[in-house]
Amino acid sequence: MEEMILHAARKSLKIKKTKFRNKINNVCNKKWFDKECRLTRHSVRKLANQKHRNPLNVEIRNEYHIALKIYKNTLNRKKEIFHTKKLEELETISENEPNSFWKLLKNMSNELEDLSTCEPDVTTNSWLTHFESLHAKHTMLGTEQQHTLNQLEKLEEEIANKFLDEAISENEIINAARKLKNNKSAYSDKIRNEMLKSSARILLKGYQKLFNLILESGKFPDQWCEGPITPIFKSGEKNFKKAFDSVWHEGLFFKLLENKIDGQFYNLIKSLYSNSKCAVKQSKTRTDFFNYSKGVRQGCIRVIDIKELATLFDNTSSDPFILPNGTKLSCLLYADDLIILSRSRFGLEKCLDDLHSWSNKWLMEVNLKKTQVMIFEKTNSKKAKPIFNLGKKDITVGKKYCYLGIKMNNNGNFTLALKQLSEKALHALYSVGKKASNIASRGELGKFPLIINIFKRLFKYITHLNSLSETAIAKQAFLISKDLFTKQNTSYYGKAMDILKAFNLNTEITDLESITTELIQPITKRLKENYLTFWKHKLENSSKLTFYSTIKIDYELEKYLSIIKD
């Protein structure tokens, strides 16, 4: 029975479908929603109310749909203008005003409300927990690490040569102050780099005494050991997983002493890292400070331990590449980005084993997500690819790789790299055309706008029409056009007279019938003079061409353009 009723209902009754609509944001809160949008919206709402009061009126309904279409087009146009303007401002500011660039970038959203007051996706406590665990002291130490610690104690007990403990000179302070970058944020002491640079010579004696006192004591001031961390999301990771965030401090100290960096200078670095503290800064809040027991600070010594990799594979059977001059090439190392080169599978496996042993010894972790093996071969072989491992983890075998921005294929050609470079070259070429001033370009070439030649040909054609007989079809059309002009209707004759009026030639030439071949040259000359006046005005009032206007006097082709052949 139930099935019968339902079946009848489906056939006889209208099935109501529930439509789920996404939440519509209020368009009035958009930055590009201006007065014109509000007026257009008001007219649409007015017609909508009339349509609801009189739904059978077809005329009102049509007016409403036309107004609604105009309103939507207005919104799209305003939105496009807003974003185009913002992008143009970003391009202009990025080269000259980096501070304004970041402020504008933060203000790129459509919404009127301040995004800085919005609740962050990740809470401050979550960031604190993350960075505390990230920079927590290494606890799982094996026999190799214990051996390194014992060696470190012995090296610290040895007599230091102290060749880095010489007093800091005035010239060193002045040179260091010059290298400080402007427009950098200050710490809690509110001292900016500009203040240090400006006061370097005035307070030189004080700075020298302070820095030498710190060097002699071998202890960094506590406040100088503190530093805020501002999380910034970005794509991509380095090969050594958070390499500079996972550096083992004791291992770093051992490498310093092993490289004869000792004395009070060594004590100063050890004091800095032993007492380092960090806090997470997010928006207008900051967490409590926590110990920074793992990793290196920004701008500090970074690759003194990773540099060992450059010679690590020289002492193994790596089967390296041999350059024409006989040099063996087993790896390429840039910062923490490493490429191992080998001519055989056995050689690469041996290098990977050595890399794994080295990573375990110095508590460094290799990011396998960004690690792959590429086998160079002339054709795509159908043979099964060999399996490579780093420890007990497999490494993927890829067909292409990007190193320092250069893309390469496993067949040894650089098709992808050439394509990428050609695209960059096209972008650069188009940007030259976009950024170059037309006023300056025309001045260098001495070429007048094409429109002047078009006007010249127009008036030549009018002289031809004047010479025709009254029975010619073209002459009759010309006379009809003149008749329309006298009746104040749009016509060919009227457009030509508007051109004469625009260049103040209508006082000398009252009608088109008076234009003769002899007048073409004076008209063209007047058009060029008017353009030269316009060009000089633009040149003198352009902020970008201030220097150019001092050296560019005549509007003519520059000699260097005819001398340079290629």
C-alpha positions in Angstrom: 0.0 0.0 0.0 2.8 2.4 0.9 4.5 1.7 -2.4 1.3 2.4 -4.3 0.7 5.8 -2.6 4.3 6.8 -3.2 4.1 5.8 -6.8 0.9 7.8 -7.4 2.4 10.8 -5.6 5.5 10.7 -7.9 3.3 10.7 -10.9 0.7 13.3 -9.9 2.4 15.7 -7.5 5.2 18.1 -8.1 8.4 17.1 -6.4 9.9 20.0 -4.5 13.7 20.1 -4.7 15.6 21.8 -1.9 18.3 24.0 -3.3 21.4 24.6 -1.2 23.0 27.9 -1.7 26.4 29.0 -0.5 26.5 31.9 1.9 26.6 35.1 0.0 29.0 37.7 1.3 27.8 41.3 1.5 29.2 43.0 -1.6 28.9 46.4 0.1 31.9 45.5 2.3 34.2 45.3 -0.8 36.8 48.0 -1.2 35.9 48.5 -4.9 32.2 49.0 -4.1 32.0 52.8 -4.7 29.2 55.4 -5.2 28.5 54.3 -8.7 27.9 50.7 -7.5 25.6 52.0 -4.8 23.5 54.1 -7.2 23.2 51.2 -9.6 22.2 48.9 -6.8 19.6 51.3 -5.6 18.0 51.5 -9.1 17.9 47.7 -9.3 16.3 47.4 -5.9 13.7 50.0 -6.8 12.8 48.1 -10.0 12.8 44.8 -8.0 10.2 46.3 -5.6 8.1 47.5 -8.5 8.3 44.0 -10.1 7.1 42.3 -6.9 4.2 44.7 -6.6 3.2 44.2 -10.2 4.6 40.8 -11.3 2.5 40.6 -14.5 3.9 43.9 -15.9 6.3 42.7 -18.7 7.8 46.1 -19.2 8.9 46.5 -15.6 10.2 42.9 -15.6 12.4 43.7 -18.7 13.6 47.0 -17.2 14.6 45.1 -14.0 16.6 42.4 -15.9 18.4 45.1 -18.0 19.2 47.1 -14.8 20.4 43.9 -13.1 22.7 43.1 -16.0 24.1 46.6 -15.9 24.6 46.3 -12.1 26.5 43.0 -12.4 28.7 44.4 -15.2 29.4 47.4 -13.1 30.5 45.2 -10.2 32.8 43.1 -12.4 34.2 46.3 -14.0 34.9 47.9 -10.7 36.5 44.8 -9.3 38.7 44.4 -12.3 39.8 48.1 -12.2 40.6 47.7 -8.5 42.8 44.7 -8.9 44.5 46.0 -12.0 45.3 49.3 -10.2 46.7 47.3 -7.2 48.9 45.2 -9.4 50.2 48.2 -11.2 51.0 49.9 -7.9 52.8 46.7 -6.7 54.9 46.7 -9.9 55.8 50.3 -9.4 56.5 50.1 -5.7 58.4 46.8 -5.7 61.6 48.3 -7.2 61.7 51.6 -5.3 59.8 51.3 -2.0 60.0 47.8 -0.4 58.3 49.0 2.8 55.3 50.3 0.9 55.3 47.1 -1.2 54.6 44.9 1.9 52.0 47.3 3.3 50.2 47.3 0.0 50.4 43.5 -0.3 48.8 43.1 3.1 46.0 45.4 1.9 45.3 43.5 -1.3 42.1 41.8 -0.1 38.7 42.9 -1.2 37.2 43.2 2.3 37.1 46.4 4.2 37.7 44.9 7.6 41.2 44.7 9.0 42.5 41.2 8.5 45.1 41.7 11.3 42.2 41.4 13.8 41.0 38.1 12.4 41.7 34.9 14.4 44.8 33.2 13.0 44.5 29.7 11.5 47.2 28.4 13.9 47.0 29.5 17.6 50.0 31.0 19.3 50.2 28.1 21.8 50.4 25.7 18.9 53.3 27.6 17.4 55.0 27.7 20.8 54.7 23.9 21.2 55.9 23.4 17.6 59.0 25.6 17.9 59.8 24.3 21.4 60.0 20.8 20.2 61.8 21.8 17.0 64.6 23.5 19.0 64.7 21.2 21.9 68.1 19.8 22.9 69.2 16.5 21.3 68.6 13.8 23.8 69.1 10.5 21.9 72.9 10.5 21.7 74.7 7.4 20.5 78.3 6.3 21.0 79.5 8.5 18.1 78.0 11.6 19.7 79.5 10.7 23.1 82.9 10.3 21.4 82.5 13.7 19.8 81.6 15.2 23.3 84.7 13.7 24.8 86.8 15.1 22.0 85.2 18.5 22.5 86.2 18.5 26.2 89.8 17.7 25.3 89.9 20.4 22.6 88.5 23.0 25.1 91.2 22.2 27.6 94.0 22.7 25.0 95.9 26.0 24.9 94.2 28.4 22.5 96.2 30.3 19.8 93.9 33.4 20.3 94.6 34.7 16.8 90.9 35.9 16.6 91.0 37.6 20.0 92.6 40.9 18.8 90.9 44.1 19.8 88.2 45.4 17.5 89.4 48.5 15.7 87.5 51.6 14.9 87.7 50.9 11.1 86.0 47.5 11.7 83.1 49.1 13.5 82.7 51.8 10.8 82.8 49.2 8.0 80.3 46.9 9.9 77.9 49.9 10.4 78.0 50.7 6.7 76.9 47.2 5.9 73.8 47.4 8.1 70.6 47.4 6.0 68.0 50.1 6.3 64.3 49.7 7.0 64.7 46.7 9.2 62.5 46.3 12.3 64.0 47.0 15.7 64.0 44.7 18.7 62.5 45.5 22.1 65.2 48.1 22.7 63.7 50.1 19.8 67.2 50.8 18.3 67.0 50.7 14.5 69.9 50.1 12.1 69.6 53.7 10.8 70.3 55.0 14.4 73.5 52.8 14.6 74.7 53.9 11.2 74.1 57.6 11.9 75.8 57.4 15.3 78.7 55.2 14.3 81.3 58.0 14.2 79.8 60.1 17.0 79.7 57.2 19.5 82.7 55.3 18.0 84.7 55.2 21.2 81.8 54.0 23.2 81.0 51.2 20.7 84.6 50.2 20.6 84.9 50.0 24.3 81.6 48.0 24.6 82.4 45.5 21.9 85.9 44.9 23.1 84.6 44.4 26.7 82.2 41.8 25.4 85.0 40.1 23.4 87.3 40.1 26.5 84.7 38.6 28.7 83.6 36.0 26.2 80.0 36.4 27.2 77.1 37.7 25.1 74.6 40.1 26.8 71.4 38.3 27.8 69.2 40.6 25.7 71.3 40.1 22.6 70.7 36.3 23.0 67.0 36.7 22.6 65.2 36.7 19.3 61.6 36.6 18.0 60.4 34.0 15.5 57.7 35.1 12.9 56.2 32.1 11.1 55.9 32.6 7.4 54.3 30.0 5.2 56.1 29.2 2.0 56.3 26.3 -0.5 59.2 24.0 -0.9 61.8 22.6 1.5 65.5 22.1 1.4 67.2 18.7 1.0 68.5 18.6 4.6 65.2 18.6 6.5 65.2 22.0 8.3 69.0 21.7 8.1 69.8 25.0 9.9 67.0 24.4 12.5 68.4 21.0 13.5 72.1 21.7 13.9 73.6 20.0 16.9 75.2 22.8 19.0 77.9 20.6 20.6 78.8 19.3 17.1 79.1 22.9 15.9 81.4 23.8 18.8 83.6 20.8 18.0 83.8 21.8 14.4 84.8 25.4 15.4 87.6 24.1 17.6 88.7 21.6 15.0 89.0 24.5 12.5 91.2 26.4 15.0 88.4 28.9 15.9 89.1 29.2 19.6 90.0 31.6 22.4 87.6 34.3 23.6 86.0 34.4 20.2 85.0 30.7 20.6 83.7 31.4 24.1 81.6 34.3 22.7 79.9 32.0 20.1 79.4 29.3 22.7 77.9 31.8 25.1 75.5 33.0 22.4 74.2 29.5 21.6 74.2 28.2 25.1 72.0 31.1 26.3 69.9 31.7 23.2 66.2 32.1 23.8 63.3 32.6 21.4 59.7 33.7 21.4 57.1 33.3 18.7 55.6 36.6 17.5 52.3 36.5 15.7 50.3 39.6 14.8 50.3 41.7 18.0 51.0 38.9 20.5 54.2 37.2 21.6 54.8 34.0 23.6 57.1 33.4 26.5 60.7 32.8 25.8 62.0 29.2 25.5 65.5 27.8 25.2 67.0 27.6 21.7 69.0 24.4 22.1 69.2 23.3 18.5 69.8 25.1 15.2 71.6 28.2 14.2 70.4 31.8 14.2 69.7 33.8 11.1 72.9 35.3 9.7 75.2 33.2 11.8 77.6 30.4 10.9 75.7 27.9 8.8 77.7 25.5 6.8 80.9 24.9 8.7 79.8 21.3 9.4 78.0 20.7 6.0 81.1 21.9 4.1 82.6 18.5 5.2 80.3 16.9 2.6 82.4 18.4 -0.2 85.3 16.1 0.7 83.3 13.2 2.2 83.0 11.4 -1.1 86.6 11.9 -2.1 87.7 9.1 0.3 85.2 6.5 -1.0 84.8 4.5 -4.1 82.3 7.0 -5.6 83.3 6.4 -9.2 83.2 10.2 -9.8 83.0 12.2 -13.0 86.3 13.1 -14.5 86.6 16.6 -16.0 88.8 17.3 -19.1 91.5 18.7 -16.9 91.6 15.6 -14.8 89.6 17.0 -11.8 87.4 14.5 -10.0 83.8 15.7 -9.5 81.8 13.6 -7.0 79.3 16.2 -5.7 77.9 19.7 -6.0 77.1 21.6 -2.8 75.3 24.9 -2.5 74.3 25.9 1.0 72.3 22.8 2.2 71.5 21.7 -1.3 73.5 18.6 -2.3 73.9 16.7 -5.6 75.9 13.5 -5.6 77.4 12.5 -9.0 78.5 9.0 -9.9 79.1 7.1 -13.1 77.9 3.8 -11.7 75.1 2.4 -9.5 77.7 0.9 -7.1 79.4 4.3 -6.7 76.2 6.1 -6.0 75.1 3.5 -3.4 78.5 3.8 -1.7 78.0 7.6 -1.5 74.5 7.2 -0.2 75.8 4.9 2.6 78.5 7.4 3.5 75.9 10.2 3.5 73.6 8.2 5.8 76.5 7.5 8.2 77.5 11.2 8.2 73.9 12.3 8.9 73.6 9.9 11.8 76.9 11.1 13.3 76.0 14.8 13.2 72.3 14.3 13.9 71.2 15.7 10.6 68.1 14.5 8.8 67.8 14.2 5.0 64.4 15.2 3.6 63.4 12.3 1.4 60.4 14.2 -0.1 62.9 16.5 -1.9 65.5 13.7 -2.6 65.5 11.7 -5.8 67.8 9.7 -8.1 68.1 10.5 -11.8 69.7 8.1 -14.1 71.1 9.7 -17.3 70.5 7.7 -20.4 70.1 8.4 -24.1 66.7 6.7 -24.5 63.9 5.7 -22.2 64.9 2.2 -21.3 62.2 -0.3 -20.6 64.4 -2.2 -18.1 63.4 -2.2 -14.5 64.8 0.8 -12.6 67.2 0.0 -9.8 66.2 0.7 -6.2 68.3 3.1 -4.1 68.1 3.4 -0.4 69.2 5.9 2.2 69.4 3.8 5.3 66.2 1.7 5.3 64.2 4.2 3.3 63.7 4.0 -0.5 64.6 7.0 -2.8 62.4 7.7 -5.8 63.9 7.5 -9.3 62.8 10.6 -11.4 63.1 11.7 -15.0 63.7 15.4 -14.4 65.2 17.6 -11.7 65.6 21.3 -11.0 68.9 22.5 -9.5 69.4 26.1 -8.6 66.6 27.1 -11.0 67.9 25.0 -14.0 65.7 22.2 -15.1 67.3 19.1 -16.7 66.1 15.8 -18.2 67.4 12.3 -17.7 68.3 12.1 -21.4 71.0 14.8 -20.8 69.5 17.6 -22.8 68.4 20.9 -21.5 65.1 21.3 -23.3 63.2 22.3 -20.2 65.9 24.7 -19.1 65.9 26.4 -22.5 62.2 26.6 -22.5 62.2 28.2 -19.0 65.0 30.6 -20.0 63.1 31.6 -23.2 60.0 32.3 -21.1 62.0 34.4 -18.7 63.5 36.3 -21.7 60.0 36.9 -23.1 58.8 38.3 -19.8 61.8 40.6 -19.6 61.3 41.7 -23.2 57.6 42.4 -22.6 58.4 44.2 -19.4 60.8 46.5 -21.3 58.0 47.4 -23.7 55.6 47.9 -20.8 57.9 50.1 -18.7 59.6 52.0 -21.5 58.1 55.5 -22.0 56.6 56.1 -25.4 57.6 59.8 -25.1 61.2 58.8 -24.8 61.1 56.1 -27.4 59.6 58.3 -30.0 62.1 61.0 -29.1 65.0 58.6 -29.7 63.6 57.4 -33.1 62.5 60.9 -34.2 59.3 59.2 -35.6 56.0 61.0 -35.5 52.8 59.2 -34.5 51.1 57.2 -37.3 48.0 59.2 -36.9 49.7 62.2 -38.6 50.3 60.2 -41.8 46.7 59.0 -41.6 45.4 62.6 -41.4 47.7 63.5 -44.3 46.3 60.7 -46.5 42.8 61.8 -45.5 43.2 65.3 -46.7 44.9 64.1 -49.9 41.8 62.0 -50.6 39.6 65.1 -50.0 41.6 67.0 -52.6 41.0 64.0 -55.0 37.3 64.2 -54.2 37.3 67.9 -55.0 38.8 67.3 -58.4 36.1 64.8 -59.4 33.2 65.7 -61.6 29.7 66.2 -60.1 28.4 63.0 -61.7 31.0 60.8 -60.0 29.5 58.5 -57.4 32.3 59.3 -54.9 31.7 63.0 -55.4 27.9 62.6 -54.9 28.5 60.7 -51.6 30.9 63.5 -50.5 28.2 66.1 -51.2 25.6 64.0 -49.3 28.0 63.9 -46.4 28.3 67.7 -46.5 24.6 68.0 -46.5 24.3 65.8 -43.4 27.0 68.0 -41.8 25.0 71.2 -42.4 22.0 69.5 -40.8 24.3 68.7 -37.7 24.2 65.0 -38.3 27.2 62.7 -38.0 29.0 62.3 -41.3 32.4 61.9 -43.0 32.5 65.6 -43.8 31.8 66.5 -40.2 34.6 64.2 -38.9 37.1 65.8 -41.2 36.0 69.3 -40.1 36.4 68.1 -36.4 40.0 67.2 -37.1 40.7 70.7 -38.5 39.0 72.2 -35.5 41.0 70.1 -33.1 44.3 71.4 -34.5 43.1 75.0 -34.9 43.0 74.9 -38.7 39.4 75.7 -39.1 40.1 79.5 -39.1 42.3 79.1 -42.2 40.3 76.4 -43.9 36.5 77.1 -43.5 35.3 74.1 -45.6 36.8 71.0 -47.2 36.3 72.2 -50.7 39.0 74.8 -50.2 41.7 72.2 -49.4 44.1 72.0 -52.3 47.3 70.0 -52.9 49.4 73.0 -51.9 47.7 73.1 -48.5 48.6 69.5 -47.6 52.2 70.3 -46.6 51.3 73.3 -44.4 48.6 71.2 -42.7 51.0 68.3 -42.1 53.6 70.8 -40.7 51.0 72.2 -38.3 50.1 68.7 -37.1 53.8 68.0 -36.4 54.3 71.3 -34.6 51.3 70.6 -32.4 52.7 67.1 -31.6 56.1 68.6 -30.8 54.5 71.0 -28.4 52.6 68.1 -26.7 55.9 66.0 -26.6 57.9 68.8 -24.9 55.2 69.4 -22.4 55.0 65.7 -21.5 58.8 65.4 -21.3 59.2 68.4 -19.0 56.4 67.2 -16.7 57.3 63.5 -16.5 58.7 62.4 -13.1 60.5 59.4 -14.8 62.2 61.5 -17.5 63.7 64.3 -15.4 67.3 63.4 -16.3 66.4 62.5 -19.9 64.8 65.9 -20.5 68.2 67.6 -19.7 70.1 65.7 -22.4 67.3 65.3 -25.1 67.0 68.6 -27.0 66.0 67.8 -30.6 63.3 65.5 -31.7 65.3 63.4 -34.2 66.9 60.0 -34.7 69.9 59.6 -32.4 73.2 58.7 -34.1 73.9 55.6 -32.0 70.8 53.9 -33.5 72.3 54.1 -37.0 75.8 53.2 -35.8 74.8 50.0 -33.9 74.1 47.3 -36.4 73.2 44.3 -34.2 
